[in-house]
Amino acid sequence: MTIPTPASRLQRRFIVISADKTLVARLSDALPSGWEMAVTSDLATLGGFHDILQYRFILLDLDDHESYDALDIIRQVRMEMMLNIAIICFGGSPAVRDEARLSRADRFFEHAEIVDKMKLFCEQYGWGGE
C-alpha cells in the first residue's frame, strides 16, 4: 500500500483508460509540461485506493467494449473505492452514456474533442506542483 505524501499528492497526473493507441499517442503528444499520463485498461495495475487517489482525473473511453467494461470501472471507483476523482468520459452511444451517468461519471464529450478537453482539464486541475 502506498501512503500519499504531500510531494506525491502535488504530482500532476491523470489516468487514461482506452485501447485506442492512436488516441493515446495524440494525448501523449499534447500533454502539457509537468503532467504525467498513466494508460491502463485495469485500475488494479495502478494500485489500490491510496494510489488512485493521487491522480487528478480519469479519461474513460466509452467506445471500447472488448478490452474493459467502462461501466464496471466507474462502479469500481465510485462504489468500491468510494473516490470522488473526476471521471471524464468520451465517445459511447447515448445508452452507454446514460448508464455511465447513472453510475456517477462526471462529464461527457465526443471522441474527437477529448485531446483539447484534456488540455483544459490539465489547466483546471493544475493546482500545486511546479
MIDOSE-1310 file (N, C-alpha, C; in nm, 2 decimals, decimal comma, always signed):
residues 130
mtip	+0,08/-0,12/+0,00/+0,00/+0,00/+0,00/+0,09/+0,12/+0,00; +0,06/+0,21/-0,09/+0,13/+0,34/-0,10/+0,06/+0,44/-0,01; +0,13/+0,51/+0,07/+0,07/+0,61/+0,15/+0,11/+0,75/+0,09; +0,00/+0,83/+0,06/+0,03/+0,95/-0,01/+0,11/+1,05/+0,08
tpas	+0,20/+1,12/+0,02/+0,28/+1,22/+0,08/+0,25/+1,35/+0,02; +0,28/+1,46/+0,09/+0,25/+1,59/+0,03/+0,31/+1,60/-0,11; +0,44/+1,56/-0,13/+0,50/+1,57/-0,26/+0,44/+1,48/-0,36; +0,40/+1,36/-0,33/+0,33/+1,27/-0,43/+0,19/+1,33/-0,46
rlqr	+0,13/+1,39/-0,37/-0,01/+1,44/-0,40/+0,00/+1,56/-0,49; +0,11/+1,63/-0,49/+0,13/+1,75/-0,58/+0,17/+1,72/-0,72; +0,20/+1,59/-0,74/+0,24/+1,55/-0,88/+0,11/+1,56/-0,97; +0,14/+1,62/-1,09/+0,03/+1,64/-1,18/+0,02/+1,52/-1,27
rfiv	-0,09/+1,44/-1,25/-0,10/+1,32/-1,33/-0,25/+1,28/-1,34; -0,28/+1,21/-1,45/-0,41/+1,16/-1,47/-0,41/+1,02/-1,53; -0,52/+0,96/-1,54/-0,53/+0,82/-1,59/-0,61/+0,83/-1,72; -0,56/+0,75/-1,82/-0,64/+0,73/-1,94/-0,67/+0,58/-1,95
isad	-0,80/+0,55/-1,97/-0,84/+0,42/-1,99/-0,90/+0,41/-2,13; -0,82/+0,36/-2,22/-0,86/+0,35/-2,37/-0,76/+0,25/-2,43; -0,82/+0,17/-2,52/-0,73/+0,08/-2,60/-0,70/+0,14/-2,74; -0,74/+0,26/-2,76/-0,72/+0,33/-2,89/-0,58/+0,39/-2,89
ktlv	-0,48/+0,32/-2,95/-0,34/+0,36/-2,94/-0,32/+0,49/-3,01; -0,39/+0,52/-3,12/-0,38/+0,64/-3,19/-0,42/+0,76/-3,10; -0,53/+0,74/-3,03/-0,58/+0,85/-2,94/-0,48/+0,87/-2,83; -0,43/+0,76/-2,77/-0,33/+0,77/-2,66/-0,21/+0,84/-2,71
arls	-0,16/+0,82/-2,83/-0,05/+0,89/-2,88/-0,08/+1,03/-2,90; -0,19/+1,07/-2,95/-0,23/+1,21/-2,96/-0,24/+1,28/-2,82; -0,29/+1,21/-2,72/-0,30/+1,27/-2,59/-0,16/+1,29/-2,53; -0,07/+1,19/-2,56/+0,07/+1,20/-2,51/+0,14/+1,32/-2,58
dalp	+0,12/+1,33/-2,71/+0,18/+1,44/-2,78/+0,14/+1,58/-2,73; +0,01/+1,59/-2,69/-0,05/+1,71/-2,64/-0,04/+1,74/-2,49; +0,03/+1,64/-2,42/+0,04/+1,65/-2,28/+0,11/+1,78/-2,23; +0,05/+1,86/-2,15/+0,12/+1,98/-2,10/+0,24/+1,95/-2,02
sgwe	+0,34/+2,04/-2,02/+0,46/+2,02/-1,95/+0,43/+2,01/-1,80; +0,50/+1,91/-1,74/+0,48/+1,89/-1,59/+0,37/+1,79/-1,56; +0,31/+1,74/-1,66/+0,20/+1,64/-1,64/+0,25/+1,50/-1,68; +0,19/+1,40/-1,61/+0,21/+1,26/-1,64/+0,08/+1,19/-1,67
mavt	+0,08/+1,10/-1,76/-0,04/+1,03/-1,80/-0,01/+0,88/-1,79; -0,10/+0,81/-1,71/-0,09/+0,67/-1,69/-0,20/+0,60/-1,78; -0,16/+0,51/-1,86/-0,26/+0,45/-1,95/-0,28/+0,30/-1,91; -0,40/+0,26/-1,89/-0,43/+0,13/-1,85/-0,57/+0,08/-1,89
sdla	-0,60/-0,04/-1,88/-0,73/-0,09/-1,91/-0,78/-0,16/-1,78; -0,70/-0,16/-1,67/-0,73/-0,22/-1,55/-0,67/-0,13/-1,43; -0,76/-0,07/-1,35/-0,71/+0,02/-1,25/-0,62/-0,05/-1,15; -0,64/-0,18/-1,13/-0,56/-0,26/-1,03/-0,41/-0,25/-1,07
tlgg	-0,38/-0,24/-1,20/-0,24/-0,23/-1,23/-0,17/-0,10/-1,18; -0,26/+0,00/-1,15/-0,20/+0,13/-1,09/-0,20/+0,12/-0,94; -0,25/+0,02/-0,88/-0,25/+0,01/-0,73/-0,39/+0,02/-0,68; -0,40/+0,04/-0,55/-0,53/+0,04/-0,48/-0,58/+0,19/-0,45
fhdi	-0,66/+0,20/-0,35/-0,72/+0,32/-0,32/-0,63/+0,44/-0,30; -0,52/+0,42/-0,22/-0,42/+0,53/-0,20/-0,35/+0,57/-0,32; -0,33/+0,48/-0,42/-0,26/+0,51/-0,54/-0,35/+0,59/-0,64; -0,48/+0,54/-0,66/-0,57/+0,60/-0,75/-0,61/+0,74/-0,69
lqyr	-0,61/+0,76/-0,56/-0,65/+0,88/-0,50/-0,55/+1,00/-0,54; -0,43/+0,96/-0,58/-0,33/+1,06/-0,61/-0,34/+1,11/-0,75; -0,43/+1,06/-0,83/-0,44/+1,11/-0,97/-0,55/+1,22/-0,97; -0,54/+1,31/-1,06/-0,63/+1,43/-1,06/-0,76/+1,40/-1,13
fill	-0,76/+1,32/-1,23/-0,88/+1,28/-1,30/-0,86/+1,16/-1,39; -0,97/+1,10/-1,44/-0,97/+0,98/-1,53/-1,03/+1,02/-1,66; -0,97/+0,99/-1,77/-1,03/+1,00/-1,90/-1,07/+0,86/-1,94; -1,20/+0,83/-1,96/-1,25/+0,70/-1,99/-1,32/+0,69/-2,12
dldd	-1,26/+0,60/-2,21/-1,32/+0,58/-2,34/-1,44/+0,49/-2,33; -1,55/+0,54/-2,37/-1,68/+0,45/-2,37/-1,70/+0,37/-2,49; -1,61/+0,39/-2,59/-1,63/+0,32/-2,72/-1,57/+0,18/-2,72; -1,48/+0,15/-2,63/-1,42/+0,02/-2,63/-1,50/-0,08/-2,54
hesy	-1,54/-0,19/-2,60/-1,63/-0,29/-2,53/-1,56/-0,42/-2,52; -1,43/-0,43/-2,57/-1,36/-0,56/-2,56/-1,25/-0,56/-2,46; -1,18/-0,45/-2,44/-1,06/-0,45/-2,35/-1,10/-0,44/-2,21; -1,21/-0,37/-2,18/-1,25/-0,35/-2,04/-1,40/-0,31/-2,04
dald	-1,46/-0,31/-1,92/-1,60/-0,27/-1,90/-1,60/-0,13/-1,84; -1,63/-0,03/-1,92/-1,62/+0,11/-1,87/-1,72/+0,13/-1,75; -1,83/+0,07/-1,76/-1,93/+0,09/-1,65/-1,88/+0,03/-1,52; -1,81/-0,08/-1,54/-1,76/-0,15/-1,42/-1,64/-0,07/-1,36
iirq	-1,57/+0,00/-1,44/-1,46/+0,09/-1,39/-1,52/+0,20/-1,31; -1,63/+0,26/-1,36/-1,69/+0,37/-1,29/-1,74/+0,32/-1,16; -1,81/+0,21/-1,16/-1,86/+0,15/-1,03/-1,75/+0,12/-0,94; -1,64/+0,07/-0,99/-1,52/+0,04/-0,90/-1,47/+0,16/-0,83
vrme	-1,46/+0,27/-0,91/-1,41/+0,40/-0,85/-1,51/+0,45/-0,75; -1,64/+0,46/-0,79/-1,74/+0,52/-0,71/-1,79/+0,44/-0,59; -1,81/+0,31/-0,61/-1,87/+0,23/-0,51/-1,77/+0,14/-0,43; -1,68/+0,09/-0,50/-1,58/+0,00/-0,42/-1,48/+0,09/-0,35
mmln	-1,41/+0,18/-0,43/-1,31/+0,27/-0,37/-1,37/+0,39/-0,30; -1,49/+0,42/-0,34/-1,56/+0,54/-0,28/-1,48/+0,67/-0,30; -1,42/+0,68/-0,42/-1,34/+0,80/-0,46/-1,43/+0,90/-0,53; -1,40/+1,03/-0,52/-1,46/+1,13/-0,59/-1,37/+1,20/-0,69
iaii	-1,28/+1,12/-0,75/-1,20/+1,16/-0,86/-1,29/+1,19/-0,98; -1,26/+1,29/-1,05/-1,34/+1,32/-1,17/-1,32/+1,21/-1,28; -1,43/+1,17/-1,33/-1,43/+1,07/-1,44/-1,49/+1,13/-1,56; -1,40/+1,16/-1,66/-1,44/+1,23/-1,78/-1,45/+1,13/-1,89
cfgg	-1,57/+1,11/-1,94/-1,59/+1,01/-2,04/-1,59/+1,07/-2,18; -1,56/+0,99/-2,28/-1,57/+1,03/-2,42/-1,61/+0,92/-2,50; -1,68/+0,95/-2,61/-1,73/+0,85/-2,70/-1,86/+0,79/-2,64; -1,89/+0,67/-2,69/-2,00/+0,59/-2,64/-2,13/+0,63/-2,70
spav	-2,22/+0,54/-2,70/-2,36/+0,56/-2,75/-2,44/+0,63/-2,65; -2,55/+0,69/-2,69/-2,64/+0,76/-2,59/-2,68/+0,66/-2,47; -2,70/+0,54/-2,50/-2,74/+0,44/-2,40/-2,63/+0,42/-2,30; -2,51/+0,40/-2,35/-2,39/+0,38/-2,27/-2,37/+0,51/-2,18
rdea	-2,38/+0,62/-2,24/-2,36/+0,75/-2,17/-2,46/+0,76/-2,06; -2,59/+0,72/-2,08/-2,69/+0,73/-1,98/-2,66/+0,63/-1,86; -2,61/+0,51/-1,90/-2,57/+0,42/-1,79/-2,45/+0,47/-1,71; -2,36/+0,54/-1,78/-2,24/+0,60/-1,71/-2,28/+0,71/-1,62
rlsr	-2,38/+0,79/-1,67/-2,43/+0,90/-1,58/-2,50/+0,84/-1,45; -2,57/+0,73/-1,47/-2,64/+0,67/-1,35/-2,53/+0,61/-1,26; -2,42/+0,57/-1,31/-2,31/+0,52/-1,23/-2,22/+0,63/-1,17; -2,26/+0,75/-1,20/-2,19/+0,87/-1,15/-2,06/+0,91/-1,21
adrf	-2,06/+0,90/-1,34/-1,95/+0,96/-1,42/-1,98/+1,11/-1,42; -1,87/+1,19/-1,44/-1,89/+1,33/-1,43/-1,92/+1,41/-1,56; -1,84/+1,39/-1,66/-1,86/+1,47/-1,78/-1,85/+1,38/-1,90; -1,91/+1,43/-2,02/-1,91/+1,35/-2,14/-1,88/+1,44/-2,26
feha	-1,79/+1,38/-2,34/-1,75/+1,46/-2,46/-1,74/+1,36/-2,58; -1,74/+1,42/-2,70/-1,72/+1,34/-2,82/-1,57/+1,29/-2,83; -1,55/+1,18/-2,89/-1,42/+1,12/-2,91/-1,32/+1,22/-2,97; -1,37/+1,29/-3,07/-1,28/+1,38/-3,15/-1,24/+1,51/-3,06
eivd	-1,31/+1,54/-2,96/-1,27/+1,66/-2,88/-1,20/+1,63/-2,75; -1,16/+1,51/-2,72/-1,10/+1,48/-2,59/-0,96/+1,53/-2,57; -0,88/+1,54/-2,68/-0,75/+1,59/-2,67/-0,75/+1,74/-2,62; -0,84/+1,82/-2,68/-0,85/+1,96/-2,64/-0,91/+1,97/-2,50
kmkl	-1,00/+1,88/-2,47/-1,06/+1,88/-2,33/-0,96/+1,84/-2,23; -0,87/+1,75/-2,26/-0,76/+1,70/-2,17/-0,68/+1,82/-2,13; -0,64/+1,90/-2,23/-0,56/+2,02/-2,20/-0,63/+2,12/-2,11; -0,76/+2,13/-2,13/-0,84/+2,22/-2,05/-0,85/+2,17/-1,90
fceq	-0,87/+2,04/-1,89/-0,87/+1,98/-1,76/-0,74/+1,99/-1,69; -0,63/+1,97/-1,76/-0,50/+1,98/-1,70/-0,48/+2,13/-1,65; -0,53/+2,22/-1,72/-0,52/+2,36/-1,67/-0,61/+2,38/-1,55; -0,73/+2,33/-1,55/-0,82/+2,34/-1,43/-0,77/+2,27/-1,31
ygwg	-0,71/+2,15/-1,33/-0,66/+2,07/-1,22/-0,51/+2,09/-1,19; -0,46/+2,20/-1,24/-0,31/+2,23/-1,23/-0,26/+2,28/-1,10; -0,34/+2,28/-1,00/-0,30/+2,34/-0,87/-0,18/+2,26/-0,82; -0,10/+2,33/-0,74/+0,02/+2,27/-0,67/+0,12/+2,23/-0,78
ge	+0,22/+2,16/-0,74/+0,32/+2,11/-0,83/+0,41/+2,23/-0,87; +0,48/+2,20/-0,97/+0,58/+2,30/-1,02/+0,55/+2,35/-1,15
